[in-house]
Amino acid sequence: MRQIHRNEYPALDSILWDVKAEIIQPEVAFQLYEKRWKYIDPDQLTAQEKVLILELIDTIGKGLFLTA
């Protein structure tokens, strides 16, 4: 899976408050989506970000998405 540019995904960008990098590894993005899901409003996700999350769930999470 390709590296992720945080500025292309508003919800991801909003939960990366302690990360300065502009480019995020997919594993890091997946872990932070799971860990910080409570800070995301699913109704506000863009179509592009929904696709990214589903792709991460399939490839990194092996079909599982366990929010904290």
C-alpha positions as CSV (number, residue, x, y, z in Angstrom):
1,M,0.0,0.0,0.0
2,R,1.2,3.5,-0.8
3,Q,2.2,6.2,1.7
4,I,-0.5,8.6,2.8
5,H,-0.5,12.3,2.4
6,R,-2.2,13.6,5.5
7,N,-3.5,16.8,3.9
8,E,-5.6,14.7,1.5
9,Y,-7.7,13.3,4.4
10,P,-9.2,15.9,6.8
11,A,-10.2,13.5,9.6
12,L,-6.8,11.8,9.5
13,D,-5.1,15.1,9.6
14,S,-7.2,16.2,12.6
15,I,-6.1,13.1,14.7
16,L,-2.4,13.5,13.9
17,W,-2.0,16.3,16.4
18,D,1.3,14.8,17.7
19,V,2.7,13.9,14.3
20,K,4.6,16.5,12.3
21,A,5.2,14.4,9.2
22,E,3.3,15.2,6.0
23,I,3.5,11.6,4.7
24,I,2.2,8.8,6.9
25,Q,2.9,5.1,6.6
26,P,-0.4,3.1,6.2
27,E,0.3,1.1,9.4
28,V,0.5,4.3,11.4
29,A,-2.6,5.7,9.8
30,F,-4.6,2.5,10.6
31,Q,-3.4,2.4,14.2
32,L,-4.3,6.0,14.8
33,Y,-7.7,5.7,13.1
34,E,-8.5,2.8,15.5
35,K,-7.0,4.4,18.6
36,R,-8.5,7.9,18.0
37,W,-11.8,7.0,16.3
38,K,-13.8,8.7,19.1
39,Y,-12.5,12.0,17.8
40,I,-13.8,11.4,14.3
41,D,-17.4,12.2,13.1
42,P,-18.1,9.4,10.6
43,D,-20.8,11.5,9.0
44,Q,-18.2,14.2,8.1
45,L,-15.8,11.8,6.3
46,T,-15.2,12.5,2.6
47,A,-15.8,9.8,0.1
48,Q,-12.1,9.6,-0.6
49,E,-11.3,9.1,3.2
50,K,-14.0,6.4,3.5
51,V,-12.3,4.5,0.7
52,L,-8.9,4.9,2.4
53,I,-10.3,3.6,5.7
54,L,-11.8,0.6,4.0
55,E,-8.6,-0.1,2.2
56,L,-6.6,0.1,5.5
57,I,-9.1,-2.2,7.2
58,D,-8.7,-4.8,4.4
59,T,-4.9,-4.6,4.0
60,I,-3.6,-3.7,7.5
61,G,-6.4,-4.8,9.7
62,K,-7.1,-8.0,7.8
63,G,-10.8,-7.1,7.8
64,L,-10.9,-6.0,11.5
65,F,-11.3,-2.5,12.8
66,L,-11.3,-2.3,16.6
67,T,-11.9,1.2,17.9
68,A,-10.9,2.1,21.4
